[in-house]
Amino acid sequence: MDGDTHRETGDFTAVELALIRRDFPILERRGRGGMPIVYLDSSATSQKPVSVIEGEAEFYRRHNAGVHRGTHLLADESTEAYEDARTTLADFVGGSSDEIVWTKNATEGINLVAYAMGNASLGRGGEAASRFAVGPGDRIVVTRAEHHSNLVPWQELCARTGAELAWIDLTPEGRLDLDTLSVITPATKMVAFTHVSNVTGAISPVSEIVSAARNVGALVLLDTCQSSAHVPVNVAELGVDFAVFSSHKMLGPTGAGALWGRRELLGAMPPVLTGGSTIADVSMERTEYLPAPERFEAGSQPVAQIAGWAIALDYLRELGMDRVAAHEEIITTAMLAGLQSVPGVRILGPSTPAGRVGVVAFTVEGVHPHDVGQVLDAQDVAVRVGHHCAIPVHRFFGVRSSARASAAPTTTLEEVGRLVETLSTVRSYFGGN
């Protein structure tokens, strides 16, 4: 096939898409029904290209050692991989390497900021950290669209300090309601929100929220877990103060994440996890900590996973995030149209592709989402079922749980067709019309 003239989706030609799919060995798996698995659960965890799988194994085979803890060859190579990966992620998201803090996941990154604010509220970190302190009369703002990981840590911070939690609400369609930005008041110290909802797929109005936060001097944290593998993300252009990233959502290994923070803010934050690798000097009476980011990286780190993540980022960069976004826009359009053609299916969130990504939660009238998932799995279509760690969003739509299909750079229109075809049999399977 002529790859220059025959295109399947977006900027990926049919030939390119076939070659991309060959990079993912798991796509060759057959499911319970004997057909190739249609993997539409990338929002839960993405599949990995062979370069990432082999790269992580190669690290263990040839370079494994403790980072920053030796001068022998393997220690030098391990440390180099660890620090080079920091630069790779920083370049990918438009930051600087000294603004990247390694964590075990994005959830830990959010908790790191929340607990640092709690420590500052106890007077830790001195005058430099005072801007992070919160207490009675102060406010933390989130949104109703949040994953529990960007809601519960802030609830806990408020419970510990006496600060108030408020939230930006949703429109009936499931987008953030700009008419409720008034909850960002002069008492607000932090605004934490998702870039893309993991239920509705809606892209948040970042510039409007950042502007409202800046007007009152509040800090801003952005959860990019559902955006950074779907669309280009540049923290400098977004104008936020902190952002969290998750390796396993971005074609990388599990067990690694990152917090990006503005250099001056990381430098002023008191440490949270303490111990080895964070220390400049220790006496029996006191401890002096290293500068950021090292002061936040206590203990042994997931070095092999971080090295594998760097390979995944290189893979995404070679694909081109603009092309990934264009590809997924067409997949999303087909998925929305297909789901809406099935009687009894209700989409939770925007029903048109504008301002959203290929993360589509839905319910089937009269059928529990877990039953929906089992019927689809019997036909080798893999989706997520449950509340997706976002119960408040589901309650907003009047349901407890849903099924969710999510796209990836490997997703094809044929796979969307298999989803829709199989979904059309669900209600009849359970005796519906």
Secondary structure as GFF3:
##gff-version 3
##sequence-region A 1 433
A	DSSP	beta_strand	7	9	.	.	.	ID=ss1
A	DSSP	beta_strand	12	13	.	.	.	ID=ss2
A	DSSP	alpha_helix	14	22	.	.	.	ID=ss3
A	DSSP	three_ten_helix	25	28	.	.	.	ID=ss4
A	DSSP	beta_strand	38	39	.	.	.	ID=ss5
A	DSSP	alpha_helix	50	62	.	.	.	ID=ss6
A	DSSP	alpha_helix	73	93	.	.	.	ID=ss7
A	DSSP	three_ten_helix	97	99	.	.	.	ID=ss8
A	DSSP	beta_strand	100	103	.	.	.	ID=ss9
A	DSSP	alpha_helix	106	121	.	.	.	ID=ss10
A	DSSP	three_ten_helix	127	132	.	.	.	ID=ss11
A	DSSP	beta_strand	139	143	.	.	.	ID=ss12
A	DSSP	three_ten_helix	148	150	.	.	.	ID=ss13
A	DSSP	alpha_helix	152	161	.	.	.	ID=ss14
A	DSSP	beta_strand	164	168	.	.	.	ID=ss15
A	DSSP	three_ten_helix	178	183	.	.	.	ID=ss16
A	DSSP	beta_strand	188	194	.	.	.	ID=ss17
A	DSSP	alpha_helix	206	215	.	.	.	ID=ss18
A	DSSP	beta_strand	219	223	.	.	.	ID=ss19
A	DSSP	alpha_helix	235	238	.	.	.	ID=ss20
A	DSSP	beta_strand	242	246	.	.	.	ID=ss21
A	DSSP	three_ten_helix	247	249	.	.	.	ID=ss22
A	DSSP	beta_strand	257	261	.	.	.	ID=ss23
A	DSSP	alpha_helix	263	268	.	.	.	ID=ss24
A	DSSP	beta_strand	279	282	.	.	.	ID=ss25
A	DSSP	beta_strand	287	289	.	.	.	ID=ss26
A	DSSP	three_ten_helix	294	296	.	.	.	ID=ss27
A	DSSP	alpha_helix	303	319	.	.	.	ID=ss28
A	DSSP	alpha_helix	321	340	.	.	.	ID=ss29
A	DSSP	beta_strand	345	347	.	.	.	ID=ss30
A	DSSP	beta_strand	359	364	.	.	.	ID=ss31
A	DSSP	alpha_helix	369	378	.	.	.	ID=ss32
A	DSSP	beta_strand	381	382	.	.	.	ID=ss33
A	DSSP	beta_strand	384	386	.	.	.	ID=ss34
A	DSSP	alpha_helix	391	396	.	.	.	ID=ss35
A	DSSP	beta_strand	402	406	.	.	.	ID=ss36
A	DSSP	alpha_helix	413	423	.	.	.	ID=ss37
A	DSSP	alpha_helix	426	429	.	.	.	ID=ss38
###
